[in-house]
């Protein structure tokens, strides 16, 4: 078992020291595991991001079909009731409105 030095005798807590060490360790793991030069293309995108970019490109070519508005069924729709809808009185009073 590894014994950590006791920093409490110096007047401070050891928690910030441990958090800094954990952050440095996580940074090294991220840098050496994720940011390998062989895994990115000429634009700096990893393979997972390249798949997302392909989805975005496909989304850019999406065209909406508005022909439904030209159909007779849509043109025969009528408004029933009042428009815009007016809220009915009711509910609780707002305690914080005063």
C-alpha positions in Angstrom: 0.0 0.0 0.0 1.3 3.4 -1.0 1.4 6.0 1.8 0.7 9.6 0.7 2.6 12.4 2.4 0.7 14.2 5.2 0.3 17.8 4.0 -2.1 18.7 6.8 0.8 19.4 9.2 1.8 22.3 6.9 -1.5 24.1 7.5 -3.4 23.1 4.4 -5.5 20.3 3.1 -4.2 17.6 0.8 -7.4 17.7 -1.3 -6.2 20.4 -3.8 -2.9 18.5 -4.3 -4.7 15.3 -5.0 -7.1 17.0 -7.4 -4.2 18.6 -9.4 -2.5 15.2 -9.6 -5.7 13.6 -10.9 -6.2 16.4 -13.4 -2.7 16.0 -14.7 -3.1 12.2 -15.0 -6.4 12.6 -16.9 -4.7 15.2 -19.2 -1.9 12.8 -20.0 -4.3 9.9 -20.7 -6.4 12.1 -22.9 -3.4 13.5 -24.8 -1.7 10.2 -25.5 -4.9 8.0 -26.0 -7.2 10.3 -28.1 -4.9 12.8 -29.9 -2.8 10.4 -31.9 -1.7 11.9 -35.3 -2.6 8.8 -37.2 -6.3 8.9 -36.2 -7.2 12.3 -37.7 -7.6 13.3 -41.3 -6.3 16.5 -43.0 -9.0 18.6 -41.3 -8.2 17.4 -37.8 -11.3 15.2 -37.5 -11.3 11.8 -35.8 -13.1 8.9 -37.4 -16.1 9.3 -35.1 -16.3 13.0 -36.0 -16.0 12.2 -39.7 -19.1 10.0 -39.5 -21.0 12.9 -37.8 -19.8 15.3 -40.6 -21.1 12.9 -43.2 -24.5 13.0 -41.5 -24.4 16.8 -41.5 -23.5 16.9 -45.2 -26.5 14.7 -45.9 -28.7 17.0 -43.8 -27.5 19.9 -45.9 -29.0 18.3 -49.0 -32.4 17.7 -47.4 -35.3 19.2 -49.3 -38.8 19.7 -47.8 -41.9 18.7 -49.7 -44.5 21.4 -49.5 -46.9 19.8 -52.0 -49.2 18.8 -49.1 -50.3 22.4 -49.0 -51.5 22.2 -52.6 -53.9 19.3 -51.9 -57.7 19.8 -51.8 -57.9 18.2 -48.3 -55.6 20.9 -46.9 -57.4 23.7 -48.7 -60.8 22.5 -47.3 -59.7 22.9 -43.7 -61.6 25.4 -41.7 -61.1 27.2 -38.3 -63.6 26.2 -35.6 -63.8 28.3 -32.5 -61.9 31.4 -31.7 -58.5 32.1 -33.1 -56.2 32.8 -31.3 -57.3 30.9 -28.3 -58.1 33.1 -25.3 -57.2 31.5 -22.0 -60.1 30.8 -19.6 -60.0 32.5 -16.2 -59.0 30.1 -13.4 -56.1 28.6 -11.6 -54.3 29.9 -8.6 -53.2 33.5 -7.9 -49.5 34.2 -8.4 -48.1 34.7 -4.9 -45.0 36.4 -6.2 -46.7 39.0 -8.5 -47.2 41.6 -5.8 
